[in-house]
Amino acid sequence: MTSSIRRLLAGRTAAALATALIPTTLTLAVVPTGSAGDLGVVLASELLPMLLLLPVAGVVADRHPARRVVLAADLVRAAAQAATGILLLTGPVRIGWLAVLAAVTGAGVAFGNPSVRTLVATVVPAPDRLRVNSRLAVAGGLAQIAGPAAAGGMMLALGAGWSSLLTAALFAASALTLGGLRPTAEAPGSAGSAGGPAARAGFAAELRGGWAEARRHPWFLANVLAHGVWHFAAGLLLALGPLIAVESLGGAGSWVVIAQAGTVGMLVGVWAAGRLPIRSPLHGVAVGAAVQALPLAALALRLPLAVTAAAHCVALFGLGVLSPLWETELQRRIPLEALGRVGSLDSLISFAVRPVGLAAAAPLAGVTGTAAPLLAAAALTAAANLGVLLLPDIRRQSVDRDPVRTLR
């Protein structure tokens, strides 16, 4: 492993942990003195700029060297979190200012997200990308576990402001790792690349060009739409799952068991993604997404706790396998000069649809009960993702490409 790859892994791990600290820190800071509505305003203030700016960020990612864009995004988030920490340490919670700083953080996420994918593609040689994407996914999964615990511990010991300052320090540390990266492929925005200054069209033309490039890849559009279905279903699961667990599976502790089983499955999945002898990565992606139907059906049918926990474990194992395979296929199949714009569409669907599922869960359950929405979501998730396998360019994969390189 080269020093550039080690720096990339270290930096993205720090950024993942910082990102995981933010929601818990804000929740613990706002709820004691505010209301659920105040918390919703602050969290929405981060999400909305992220969604609005992602298409713009995709163009920026394809216009400029990825390392510079990620550096700027990390520094912006570091500054926003440092200001949040100072705000929380120097006076009462001020919802308006927290919302503004959350919006700045969301903008940093939007601009960093598409460029990170391009950064990996430019720094990591093609044969090593699956391994690196798997390790990045492991780091992200561990951060999702450690972040809330660390934020809660900091809150209890020192206060929410110090948690935000720790978050700022982690983003700054991530920015520092970018200085030693050595690209192995020509980055967008460089003098000789297809996206260099001499070849640039107008912003609107480049935005349309990204959509045109996405339409050239039916496998991509079909998968993005299918993933949107399971993101919506995941919102339903997160909203209705705890309710069903409390009512029918033995109380709040049963949901903790189900959630922890899923966490174990996800970590094993991302670790195994580069080690499984998968001949056709997009087949693996489709199956990994389709098994998200299992816990939906188990909860809808009120199956025993052990069965439901096992179903969630299998589903999150599939998600763990899916994530690095999908990232690697995007980096392999999408031209580097369009990867930011095409990838931003994927991220936009991921970020936007799950909150819709969360919001729709209660109204749907109020009309039909909890079982019907979950069963419908399970059927749609399985059908949409397995249906992707019917596309000709995905069916041909098992014939015209070599097996995915496995790890030693």
C-alpha positions in Angstrom: 0.0 0.0 0.0 1.4 3.4 -1.0 1.8 6.3 1.3 -0.9 8.2 -0.8 -3.4 5.4 -0.2 -2.6 5.4 3.5 -3.1 9.1 3.8 -6.3 8.8 1.8 -7.6 6.2 4.2 -6.6 8.1 7.3 -8.1 11.3 6.1 -11.4 9.8 5.0 -11.6 7.9 8.3 -11.2 11.2 10.2 -13.8 12.9 8.1 -16.3 9.9 8.5 -15.9 10.1 12.3 -16.4 13.9 12.3 -19.5 13.5 10.2 -20.9 10.9 12.6 -20.4 13.1 15.6 -22.6 16.0 14.2 -26.2 14.7 14.5 -25.8 13.4 18.1 -24.0 16.6 19.2 -26.7 18.8 17.7 -29.5 16.6 19.2 -27.9 16.6 22.7 -27.3 20.4 22.5 -30.8 21.4 21.3 -33.2 19.1 23.0 -32.5 20.0 26.7 -33.3 23.7 26.1 -35.3 23.6 22.9 -38.1 21.5 21.3 -38.4 18.8 18.7 -39.3 21.5 16.2 -36.1 23.4 17.0 -34.1 20.2 16.4 -36.0 19.6 13.1 -35.1 23.1 11.9 -31.4 22.6 12.7 -31.2 19.2 11.0 -33.2 20.3 8.0 -30.9 23.3 7.7 -28.1 20.9 7.0 -30.0 18.6 4.7 -31.6 21.2 2.4 -28.4 22.9 1.2 -26.9 19.5 0.7 -29.7 18.5 -1.7 -29.9 21.8 -3.5 -26.1 22.1 -4.1 -25.3 18.5 -5.0 -25.9 19.0 -8.8 -23.7 22.1 -8.6 -21.1 20.2 -6.7 -21.0 17.5 -9.4 -20.0 20.1 -12.0 -17.4 21.6 -9.6 -16.0 18.1 -9.0 -15.5 17.6 -12.8 -14.1 21.1 -13.4 -11.4 21.2 -10.6 -8.9 18.8 -9.2 -10.6 16.6 -6.6 -8.0 17.1 -4.0 -8.5 20.9 -3.9 -12.3 20.6 -3.7 -12.2 18.0 -0.9 -9.6 20.2 0.9 -11.9 23.2 0.7 -14.9 21.2 1.8 -13.1 19.8 4.8 -11.8 23.3 5.8 -15.4 24.8 5.5 -16.8 22.1 7.7 -14.0 22.5 10.2 -14.7 26.2 10.4 -18.4 25.7 10.7 -18.0 23.2 13.5 -15.4 25.3 15.3 -17.9 28.2 15.3 -20.6 25.8 16.5 -18.4 24.8 19.4 -17.7 28.3 20.4 -21.3 29.2 20.1 -22.3 26.4 22.4 -19.6 27.1 24.9 -20.2 30.9 25.2 -23.9 31.2 25.9 -27.3 29.7 25.6 -28.3 27.6 22.6 -29.3 30.0 19.7 -31.3 28.0 17.2 -30.9 30.6 14.4 -27.1 30.6 14.5 -27.0 26.8 14.8 -29.2 26.5 11.7 -26.9 28.8 9.8 -23.8 26.9 10.7 -25.6 23.6 10.0 -26.4 25.0 6.5 -22.7 25.8 6.0 -21.8 22.3 7.1 -24.4 20.8 4.6 -22.9 22.9 1.8 -19.5 21.4 2.7 -20.9 17.9 2.6 -22.5 18.6 -0.8 -19.3 19.8 -2.4 -17.1 17.2 -0.8 -19.2 14.2 -1.6 -18.8 13.9 -5.5 -15.2 14.9 -5.3 -14.2 12.2 -2.9 -15.3 9.5 -5.4 -13.2 11.2 -8.0 -10.3 11.6 -5.5 -10.3 7.8 -5.0 -10.3 7.2 -8.7 -7.3 9.5 -9.3 -5.2 8.3 -6.3 -5.9 4.6 -6.3 -4.8 2.4 -9.2 -7.8 0.5 -10.8 -6.7 -3.0 -9.5 -6.7 -1.7 -5.9 -9.9 0.3 -5.8 -12.2 -2.5 -4.5 -9.8 -3.1 -1.6 -9.6 0.6 -0.8 -13.3 1.2 -1.2 -13.9 -1.8 1.2 -11.6 -0.3 3.8 -13.3 3.1 3.4 -16.6 1.4 3.9 -15.3 -0.3 7.1 -14.1 3.0 8.4 -17.5 4.6 7.7 -19.3 1.8 9.4 -17.1 1.9 12.5 -17.5 5.7 12.6 -21.3 5.3 12.6 -20.9 3.2 15.7 -18.3 5.3 17.5 -19.5 8.7 16.6 -22.8 8.8 18.6 -21.0 7.2 21.6 -18.1 9.7 21.5 -20.5 12.6 21.1 -22.6 11.4 24.1 -19.5 10.9 26.2 -18.1 14.4 25.4 -21.5 15.9 26.1 -21.7 14.3 29.5 -18.1 15.0 30.5 -17.4 18.4 29.0 -20.5 19.7 27.1 -21.7 19.7 23.5 -19.4 22.6 22.6 -16.3 20.4 23.1 -17.8 17.7 20.9 -18.2 20.3 18.1 -14.6 21.4 18.6 -13.5 17.8 18.4 -15.4 17.5 15.1 -13.7 20.6 13.8 -10.3 19.1 14.7 -11.1 15.9 12.9 -12.1 17.8 9.7 -8.9 19.8 9.9 -6.9 16.6 10.3 -8.6 15.2 7.3 -7.7 18.3 5.3 -4.0 17.9 6.4 -3.8 14.4 4.9 -4.6 15.7 1.4 -1.3 17.5 1.0 0.7 14.3 0.4 -1.6 12.6 -2.0 -0.1 11.7 -5.4 -2.6 11.1 -8.2 -2.0 8.1 -10.5 -4.6 9.3 -13.0 -5.1 12.7 -14.6 -7.6 14.7 -12.5 -10.5 16.7 -14.0 -9.5 20.4 -14.2 -5.8 19.8 -14.9 -4.3 21.3 -18.0 -4.3 18.2 -20.1 -7.5 16.6 -19.0 -10.7 16.5 -20.9 -12.3 18.7 -18.3 -9.4 21.3 -18.4 -9.9 25.0 -18.9 -9.5 24.8 -22.7 -12.3 22.3 -23.0 -14.8 23.9 -20.6 -18.3 24.6 -21.7 -20.7 26.9 -19.8 -21.9 25.7 -16.4 -25.4 24.9 -17.7 -24.0 23.0 -20.6 -21.8 20.9 -18.3 -24.8 20.2 -16.0 -26.8 19.0 -19.1 -23.7 17.0 -20.2 -23.6 15.2 -16.8 -27.3 14.2 -17.3 -26.5 13.1 -20.9 -23.6 11.0 -19.7 -25.9 9.4 -17.0 -28.4 8.5 -19.7 -25.7 6.7 -21.7 -25.5 4.1 -18.9 -28.9 2.3 -18.5 -27.3 0.1 -15.8 -26.6 3.3 -13.8 -30.0 4.8 -14.0 -31.8 1.5 -13.3 -29.7 0.9 -10.2 -30.1 4.5 -9.0 -33.9 4.3 -9.3 -33.9 0.8 -7.6 -31.7 2.1 -4.8 -34.1 5.0 -4.4 -36.8 2.4 -3.7 -34.8 0.7 -0.9 -33.8 4.1 0.6 -37.5 4.9 0.8 -38.1 1.5 2.4 -35.3 2.1 4.8 -37.0 5.3 6.0 -40.2 3.2 6.6 -38.1 0.6 8.5 -36.4 3.2 10.7 -39.7 4.8 11.6 -41.9 1.8 12.1 -39.4 -0.8 13.2 -38.9 0.5 16.7 -42.7 0.8 17.1 -43.3 -2.8 16.1 -40.4 -4.0 18.3 -41.8 -2.3 21.3 -45.4 -3.5 20.7 -44.8 -7.1 19.5 -41.2 -8.3 20.1 -40.5 -7.6 23.7 -39.9 -3.9 24.3 -37.3 -1.3 23.4 -34.4 -3.7 24.1 -35.6 -5.9 21.2 -35.0 -3.0 18.7 -31.5 -2.6 20.2 -30.8 -6.3 19.4 -32.1 -5.9 15.9 -30.1 -2.8 15.3 -26.9 -4.3 16.6 -27.4 -7.4 14.5 -27.6 -5.2 11.5 -24.4 -3.3 12.5 -22.5 -6.6 12.8 -23.8 -7.7 9.4 -22.8 -4.4 7.8 -19.2 -4.5 9.1 -18.8 -8.1 8.1 -20.2 -7.3 4.6 -17.9 -4.4 3.9 -14.9 -6.5 5.1 -16.0 -9.4 2.9 -16.8 -7.3 -0.2 -13.3 -7.5 -1.7 -12.8 -11.1 -0.6 -15.9 -12.8 -2.1 -15.4 -14.4 -5.5 -18.0 -12.2 -7.2 -17.7 -12.6 -11.0 -20.2 -9.8 -11.8 -20.2 -6.8 -9.4 -23.5 -5.4 -10.6 -25.1 -8.8 -9.9 -23.7 -8.5 -6.4 -25.1 -5.0 -6.1 -28.5 -6.1 -7.2 -28.7 -9.0 -4.8 -27.2 -6.9 -1.9 -30.0 -4.3 -2.4 -32.8 -6.9 -2.9 -32.1 -8.5 0.5 -33.1 -5.3 2.2 -36.6 -6.7 1.8 -36.0 -9.3 4.5 -36.2 -7.3 7.7 -39.2 -5.3 6.2 -41.1 -8.6 5.7 -40.0 -10.0 9.1 -41.2 -6.9 11.0 -44.5 -6.7 9.0 -45.2 -10.4 9.8 -44.2 -10.0 13.5 -41.7 -12.9 13.2 -39.8 -13.9 16.4 -37.0 -11.6 17.5 -34.3 -14.0 16.6 -35.6 -14.3 13.0 -36.0 -10.6 12.6 -32.6 -9.9 14.0 -31.1 -12.5 11.6 -33.0 -10.9 8.7 -31.6 -7.5 9.5 -28.1 -8.9 9.8 -28.4 -10.5 6.4 -29.8 -7.3 4.9 -27.0 -5.1 6.3 -24.4 -7.7 5.2 -25.8 -7.3 1.7 -25.6 -3.5 2.0 -22.0 -3.8 3.2 -21.1 -5.9 0.2 -23.1 -3.5 -2.1 -21.4 -0.3 -1.1 -17.8 -0.9 -2.2 -18.8 -2.9 -5.3 -21.0 0.0 -6.4 -18.3 2.6 -5.8 -15.8 0.6 -7.7 -18.1 0.0 -10.6 -18.9 3.8 -10.9 -15.1 4.5 -10.9 -14.5 1.8 -13.5 -17.4 2.5 -15.9 -18.0 6.3 -15.7 -15.4 8.4 -17.5 -13.3 10.3 -15.0 -14.2 13.7 -16.4 -17.9 13.0 -15.8 -17.7 11.0 -12.6 -18.5 14.0 -10.3 -21.7 14.9 -12.1 -23.0 11.4 -12.6 -22.1 10.4 -9.1 -23.8 13.5 -7.6 -27.1 12.1 -9.1 -26.6 8.9 -7.2 -25.9 10.8 -4.0 -28.9 13.1 -4.5 -31.2 10.1 -4.6 -29.6 8.6 -1.6 -29.8 11.7 0.6 -33.3 12.8 -0.6 -35.5 9.7 -0.6 -34.9 8.2 2.9 -36.3 11.3 4.7 -39.4 11.0 2.5 -39.8 7.4 3.7 -39.4 8.6 7.3 -42.0 11.3 6.8 -44.4 9.1 5.0 -44.3 6.2 7.6 -46.7 7.6 10.2 -49.4 8.8 7.7 -49.3 5.4 5.8 -49.4 3.4 9.0 -52.3 5.6 10.3 -54.4 4.6 7.2 -53.3 1.0 6.6 -51.6 -0.2 9.8 -47.9 -0.9 10.0 -47.8 -4.2 8.2 -49.1 -3.1 4.8 -46.5 -0.4 4.1 -43.7 -2.7 5.1 -44.9 -5.6 3.0 -45.4 -3.4 0.0 -42.0 -1.8 0.5 -40.4 -5.3 0.8 -42.0 -6.4 -2.5 -41.0 -3.3 -4.3 -37.5 -3.4 -3.0 -36.9 -6.9 -4.1 -38.7 -6.5 -7.5 -36.9 -3.2 -8.4 -33.4 -4.4 -7.6 -33.7 -7.9 -9.0 -35.4 -6.4 -12.1 -32.1 -4.6 -12.8 -30.6 -8.0 -13.7 -32.9 -8.1 -16.8 -30.9 -5.3 -18.5 -28.8 -6.6 -21.4 -25.6 -4.8 -20.4 -25.8 -6.3 -16.9 -26.7 -9.8 -18.1 -23.7 -9.8 -20.4 -21.3 -9.1 -17.4 -21.0 -12.7 -16.4 -19.8 -13.5 -19.9 -17.5 -10.7 -21.0 -15.6 -9.7 -17.9 -13.1 -11.3 -15.6 -13.8 -12.1 -11.9 -13.3 -9.3 -9.4 -9.9 -9.3 -8.1 -9.9 -10.9 -4.6 -7.8 -9.8 -1.7 -4.9 -11.8 -0.4 
